[in-house]
Each structure stands twice: as C-alpha cells, then as structure tokens.
Amino acid sequence: MANDMQQTEQYLGDYIGRTTLLWFWNTKEIQCLEQIGKLNRLAAQFPHRLGIVSFADESRTEMEEFLKNVVVDFPIIPNASMFGEGAYASDLGYPRMFILDSQGKIQKILPASFFEIHSDSFDAIQGVIEEIR
C-alpha cells in the first residue's frame, strides 16, 4: 500500500479481477517519457479490464512540477524507487513493467530492453494484455 499523487491509497489487492500493469519509471529516461501516452491509451482502451499503477523515482514535489506539463491517466506513486529495487529488479533498467493476471500473479516481466526492441510497445503490450485474462 502506498499513497499516489492524489493521496489515494493504492493497494494491489484492489486490482484483483483485472490485468494490472506495474510500471517503474522516472522522468529522466526518454524511454519512460515515450511510454506515458501509450499507457494513457491502454488505460482508455481497457478501463474495466486493466489497472495501471506506476512507481516513479521522483519526489512528490518533482512529480507535481512534471504533471503541470504532462497528462497521466493512471496513479503515480512518488518516491517509489524502494518498491522497484527488490531482488534483481533494479537490474531490469528503466522503464520496466510487471504484468499481473486477474489473480495478482506476475505473468510477464518487461525489462528496459523490451521497450528498446519494440518501437511500438503499445501494440506489444496490448497483445500481452489480450493474452492474459
């Protein structure tokens, strides 16, 4: 459990019944910034089947400043590097994504290299979401 930018408590148990993307990112990596619009589209395309929770390295103050210029349509948990640096996770680079099935079990792990290889990560992630139910 952690509070997002709107001070809403995000609890992963609340996402049971939906495919959930856990996205670890920061505002310094171009690959991360390129994904925001794509994730916004996924959130709009699957509003009842998909949950997205993002974990940003930046502080609440830094994220407030960032959000003045960028629209993000999913929860952002600031100061979240501690959530993403568990066993070997930091080795996956930025951005990285964990895709959980409707029961909350990790089904796919997408490291930074996935986003480098798949120039249209929207289609690739959409395919993974369709595959996992």
C-alpha positions as CSV (number, residue, x, y, z in Angstrom):
1,M,0.0,0.0,0.0
2,A,1.2,3.5,-0.8
3,N,-0.4,6.9,-1.5
4,D,-0.5,8.2,-5.0
5,M,-0.2,11.8,-6.1
6,Q,-3.9,12.4,-5.2
7,Q,-3.2,11.0,-1.7
8,T,-5.4,8.0,-2.7
9,E,-4.1,4.8,-1.1
10,Q,-3.1,2.3,-3.8
11,Y,-3.5,-1.3,-2.7
12,L,-2.7,-4.0,-5.2
13,G,-5.4,-6.2,-3.7
14,D,-8.0,-3.7,-5.1
15,Y,-6.9,-4.7,-8.6
16,I,-7.8,-8.4,-8.3
17,G,-10.1,-9.3,-11.1
18,R,-8.2,-7.1,-13.6
19,T,-5.0,-7.4,-15.5
20,T,-2.6,-5.0,-13.8
21,L,0.5,-3.2,-15.1
22,L,3.1,-2.2,-12.5
23,W,5.2,0.4,-14.3
24,F,8.5,1.5,-12.8
25,W,9.9,4.7,-14.3
26,N,11.5,8.1,-13.9
27,T,11.3,11.4,-15.7
28,K,15.0,11.3,-16.7
29,E,14.8,8.4,-19.2
30,I,13.4,9.2,-22.7
31,Q,12.1,5.6,-23.0
32,C,10.0,6.3,-19.9
33,L,8.6,9.5,-21.2
34,E,7.7,7.9,-24.5
35,Q,5.5,5.4,-22.8
36,I,3.2,7.8,-21.0
37,G,0.9,8.5,-24.0
38,K,0.8,4.8,-24.8
39,L,-0.1,3.8,-21.3
40,N,-2.8,6.5,-21.3
41,R,-4.3,4.9,-24.5
42,L,-4.2,1.5,-22.9
43,A,-6.0,2.8,-19.8
44,A,-8.7,4.3,-22.0
45,Q,-9.0,1.2,-24.2
46,F,-9.4,-1.2,-21.3
47,P,-11.0,0.9,-18.5
48,H,-12.6,-2.1,-16.7
49,R,-10.2,-4.8,-17.5
50,L,-6.9,-3.1,-16.9
51,G,-5.4,-1.4,-13.9
52,I,-2.2,0.6,-14.2
53,V,-0.1,1.6,-11.2
54,S,3.1,3.5,-11.8
55,F,6.0,3.9,-9.4
56,A,8.1,7.0,-10.1
57,D,11.5,7.7,-8.6
58,E,10.9,11.4,-8.2
59,S,9.6,13.1,-5.1
60,R,6.1,14.3,-4.8
61,T,7.2,17.9,-5.4
62,E,9.2,16.9,-8.5
63,M,6.2,15.0,-9.8
64,E,3.8,17.9,-9.2
65,E,6.0,20.1,-11.3
66,F,6.3,17.4,-14.0
67,L,2.5,16.9,-14.1
68,K,1.9,20.6,-14.9
69,N,3.1,19.8,-18.4
70,V,2.2,16.1,-18.9
71,V,-1.2,14.3,-18.6
72,V,-1.0,11.0,-16.9
73,D,-4.3,9.0,-16.7
74,F,-3.2,6.4,-14.1
75,P,-2.0,6.5,-10.5
76,I,1.6,7.6,-9.8
77,I,3.3,6.7,-6.6
78,P,6.1,9.1,-6.0
79,N,9.4,8.3,-4.1
80,A,8.9,4.7,-5.2
81,S,12.4,3.6,-6.0
82,M,12.4,1.4,-2.9
83,F,9.4,-0.6,-4.3
84,G,11.3,-1.4,-7.6
85,E,14.7,-2.3,-6.2
86,G,13.9,-5.6,-4.7
87,A,15.7,-8.8,-5.7
88,Y,17.3,-8.1,-9.0
89,A,14.6,-5.7,-10.2
90,S,16.9,-2.7,-10.5
91,D,18.9,-4.8,-12.9
92,L,16.0,-4.6,-15.4
93,G,16.6,-0.9,-16.1
94,Y,14.1,1.9,-16.8
95,P,11.3,1.6,-17.7
96,R,10.3,-1.8,-16.6
97,M,6.9,-3.3,-16.3
98,F,5.4,-6.3,-14.4
99,I,2.1,-7.6,-15.9
100,L,-0.1,-9.3,-13.3
101,D,-3.1,-11.5,-14.2
102,S,-6.5,-11.1,-12.7
103,Q,-5.5,-13.1,-9.7
104,G,-2.5,-10.8,-9.0
105,K,0.2,-13.3,-10.2
106,I,3.1,-11.9,-12.2
107,Q,2.7,-13.3,-15.8
108,K,5.3,-11.2,-17.7
109,I,8.2,-9.0,-16.8
110,L,9.2,-6.4,-19.4
111,P,12.7,-5.0,-18.8
112,A,14.0,-1.8,-20.3
113,S,15.4,-3.8,-23.3
114,F,11.8,-4.7,-24.3
115,F,11.0,-1.1,-24.8
116,E,14.1,-0.6,-26.9
117,I,13.4,-3.6,-29.1
118,H,9.6,-2.9,-29.6
119,S,9.4,0.5,-31.1
120,D,5.6,0.3,-30.9
121,S,5.3,-1.0,-27.4
122,F,1.6,-0.1,-27.4
123,D,0.8,-3.0,-29.8
124,A,3.1,-5.4,-28.0
125,I,1.7,-4.6,-24.5
126,Q,-1.8,-4.7,-25.9
127,G,-1.1,-8.2,-27.3
128,V,0.2,-9.3,-23.9
129,I,-3.0,-7.9,-22.2
130,E,-5.2,-9.8,-24.7
131,E,-3.2,-13.0,-24.0
132,I,-3.5,-12.7,-20.2
133,R,-7.0,-12.9,-18.7
